[in-house]
Amino acid sequence: MEKKENFVGFNKDEYVPILRDESISFLYEIIKKNQPKKGLEIGTYIGYSASIFLSTSQNASLETVEINEENAKLARENLKEFGDRVTVFCKDAKDFIEERLEEKEKYDFIFLDGPKGQYIRYLPILKQLLSVEGILVADNVYFHGMVKMEGKIPHKHRSIVNNLRKFISEIQSDPDFETQIYDIGDGISVSKKLA
């Protein structure tokens, strides 16, 4: 795996929304084990997790969506070695997945790492986009540990935390999914679609 420090746009001196080291290893293992053929990623940033997907599952293609134009441009630069196996879309994730649903697209692997407060809104659509036996991985489901906190959540984070709690409850109680949540990084949920 290429080091994230080698990616165009990575700056170690400022906060960047990139996978933590333990999450990187975990994602690598899931992809290696499942060897997906067609993936969807929500939240490209500069393309680091996309590169893990493509280099680990070498016969796979990936569609990845990023709302920020500058990040999408950097991602295209960082992912150019993968050629036509990857397409970086610059648009709103919800609009994108709704279009894919209309086109009846199916994916056997979805990596959800976009706006955390939107996971619950994306879930019904992603479920339909995921093929049977497909894997949905969601990163940062603990949101800086606040999702597991008892007591009062700071006001500015309350909506995100409540939405992530709903997301976790929904995906764990859905009989069409087999879900495990791992205390890795900032919490990762892994759901296999059973039906």
Secondary structure as a PSIPRED ss2 file (coil, helix, strand):
# PSIPRED VFORMAT (PSIPRED V4.0)

   1 M C   1.000  0.000  0.000
   2 E C   1.000  0.000  0.000
   3 K C   1.000  0.000  0.000
   4 K H   0.000  1.000  0.000
   5 E H   0.000  1.000  0.000
   6 N H   0.000  1.000  0.000
   7 F C   1.000  0.000  0.000
   8 V C   1.000  0.000  0.000
   9 G C   1.000  0.000  0.000
  10 F C   1.000  0.000  0.000
  11 N C   1.000  0.000  0.000
  12 K C   1.000  0.000  0.000
  13 D C   1.000  0.000  0.000
  14 E C   1.000  0.000  0.000
  15 Y C   1.000  0.000  0.000
  16 V C   1.000  0.000  0.000
  17 P C   1.000  0.000  0.000
  18 I C   1.000  0.000  0.000
  19 L C   1.000  0.000  0.000
  20 R C   1.000  0.000  0.000
  21 D H   0.000  1.000  0.000
  22 E H   0.000  1.000  0.000
  23 S H   0.000  1.000  0.000
  24 I H   0.000  1.000  0.000
  25 S H   0.000  1.000  0.000
  26 F H   0.000  1.000  0.000
  27 L H   0.000  1.000  0.000
  28 Y H   0.000  1.000  0.000
  29 E H   0.000  1.000  0.000
  30 I H   0.000  1.000  0.000
  31 I H   0.000  1.000  0.000
  32 K H   0.000  1.000  0.000
  33 K H   0.000  1.000  0.000
  34 N H   0.000  1.000  0.000
  35 Q C   1.000  0.000  0.000
  36 P C   1.000  0.000  0.000
  37 K C   1.000  0.000  0.000
  38 K E   0.000  0.000  1.000
  39 G E   0.000  0.000  1.000
  40 L E   0.000  0.000  1.000
  41 E E   0.000  0.000  1.000
  42 I E   0.000  0.000  1.000
  43 G C   1.000  0.000  0.000
  44 T C   1.000  0.000  0.000
  45 Y C   1.000  0.000  0.000
  46 I C   1.000  0.000  0.000
  47 G C   1.000  0.000  0.000
  48 Y H   0.000  1.000  0.000
  49 S H   0.000  1.000  0.000
  50 A H   0.000  1.000  0.000
  51 S H   0.000  1.000  0.000
  52 I H   0.000  1.000  0.000
  53 F H   0.000  1.000  0.000
  54 L H   0.000  1.000  0.000
  55 S H   0.000  1.000  0.000
  56 T H   0.000  1.000  0.000
  57 S C   1.000  0.000  0.000
  58 Q C   1.000  0.000  0.000
  59 N C   1.000  0.000  0.000
  60 A C   1.000  0.000  0.000
  61 S E   0.000  0.000  1.000
  62 L E   0.000  0.000  1.000
  63 E E   0.000  0.000  1.000
  64 T E   0.000  0.000  1.000
  65 V E   0.000  0.000  1.000
  66 E E   0.000  0.000  1.000
  67 I C   1.000  0.000  0.000
  68 N C   1.000  0.000  0.000
  69 E H   0.000  1.000  0.000
  70 E H   0.000  1.000  0.000
  71 N H   0.000  1.000  0.000
  72 A H   0.000  1.000  0.000
  73 K H   0.000  1.000  0.000
  74 L H   0.000  1.000  0.000
  75 A H   0.000  1.000  0.000
  76 R H   0.000  1.000  0.000
  77 E H   0.000  1.000  0.000
  78 N H   0.000  1.000  0.000
  79 L C   1.000  0.000  0.000
  80 K H   0.000  1.000  0.000
  81 E H   0.000  1.000  0.000
  82 F H   0.000  1.000  0.000
  83 G H   0.000  1.000  0.000
  84 D H   0.000  1.000  0.000
  85 R H   0.000  1.000  0.000
  86 V E   0.000  0.000  1.000
  87 T E   0.000  0.000  1.000
  88 V E   0.000  0.000  1.000
  89 F E   0.000  0.000  1.000
  90 C E   0.000  0.000  1.000
  91 K C   1.000  0.000  0.000
  92 D C   1.000  0.000  0.000
  93 A H   0.000  1.000  0.000
  94 K H   0.000  1.000  0.000
  95 D H   0.000  1.000  0.000
  96 F H   0.000  1.000  0.000
  97 I H   0.000  1.000  0.000
  98 E H   0.000  1.000  0.000
  99 E H   0.000  1.000  0.000
 100 R H   0.000  1.000  0.000
 101 L H   0.000  1.000  0.000
 102 E H   0.000  1.000  0.000
 103 E C   1.000  0.000  0.000
 104 K C   1.000  0.000  0.000
 105 E C   1.000  0.000  0.000
 106 K C   1.000  0.000  0.000
 107 Y E   0.000  0.000  1.000
 108 D E   0.000  0.000  1.000
 109 F E   0.000  0.000  1.000
 110 I E   0.000  0.000  1.000
 111 F E   0.000  0.000  1.000
 112 L E   0.000  0.000  1.000
 113 D C   1.000  0.000  0.000
 114 G C   1.000  0.000  0.000
 115 P C   1.000  0.000  0.000
 116 K H   0.000  1.000  0.000
 117 G H   0.000  1.000  0.000
 118 Q H   0.000  1.000  0.000
 119 Y H   0.000  1.000  0.000
 120 I H   0.000  1.000  0.000
 121 R H   0.000  1.000  0.000
 122 Y H   0.000  1.000  0.000
 123 L H   0.000  1.000  0.000
 124 P H   0.000  1.000  0.000
 125 I H   0.000  1.000  0.000
 126 L H   0.000  1.000  0.000
 127 K H   0.000  1.000  0.000
 128 Q H   0.000  1.000  0.000
 129 L H   0.000  1.000  0.000
 130 L E   0.000  0.000  1.000
 131 S E   0.000  0.000  1.000
 132 V E   0.000  0.000  1.000
 133 E E   0.000  0.000  1.000
 134 G E   0.000  0.000  1.000
 135 I E   0.000  0.000  1.000
 136 L E   0.000  0.000  1.000
 137 V E   0.000  0.000  1.000
 138 A E   0.000  0.000  1.000
 139 D E   0.000  0.000  1.000
 140 N C   1.000  0.000  0.000
 141 V C   1.000  0.000  0.000
 142 Y C   1.000  0.000  0.000
 143 F C   1.000  0.000  0.000
 144 H C   1.000  0.000  0.000
 145 G C   1.000  0.000  0.000
 146 M H   0.000  1.000  0.000
 147 V H   0.000  1.000  0.000
 148 K H   0.000  1.000  0.000
 149 M C   1.000  0.000  0.000
 150 E C   1.000  0.000  0.000
 151 G C   1.000  0.000  0.000
 152 K C   1.000  0.000  0.000
 153 I C   1.000  0.000  0.000
 154 P C   1.000  0.000  0.000
 155 H H   0.000  1.000  0.000
 156 K H   0.000  1.000  0.000
 157 H H   0.000  1.000  0.000
 158 R H   0.000  1.000  0.000
 159 S H   0.000  1.000  0.000
 160 I H   0.000  1.000  0.000
 161 V H   0.000  1.000  0.000
 162 N H   0.000  1.000  0.000
 163 N H   0.000  1.000  0.000
 164 L H   0.000  1.000  0.000
 165 R H   0.000  1.000  0.000
 166 K H   0.000  1.000  0.000
 167 F H   0.000  1.000  0.000
 168 I H   0.000  1.000  0.000
 169 S H   0.000  1.000  0.000
 170 E H   0.000  1.000  0.000
 171 I H   0.000  1.000  0.000
 172 Q H   0.000  1.000  0.000
 173 S H   0.000  1.000  0.000
 174 D C   1.000  0.000  0.000
 175 P C   1.000  0.000  0.000
 176 D C   1.000  0.000  0.000
 177 F E   0.000  0.000  1.000
 178 E E   0.000  0.000  1.000
 179 T E   0.000  0.000  1.000
 180 Q E   0.000  0.000  1.000
 181 I E   0.000  0.000  1.000
 182 Y E   0.000  0.000  1.000
 183 D C   1.000  0.000  0.000
 184 I C   1.000  0.000  0.000
 185 G C   1.000  0.000  0.000
 186 D C   1.000  0.000  0.000
 187 G C   1.000  0.000  0.000
 188 I E   0.000  0.000  1.000
 189 S E   0.000  0.000  1.000
 190 V E   0.000  0.000  1.000
 191 S E   0.000  0.000  1.000
 192 K E   0.000  0.000  1.000
 193 K E   0.000  0.000  1.000
 194 L C   1.000  0.000  0.000
 195 A C   1.000  0.000  0.000
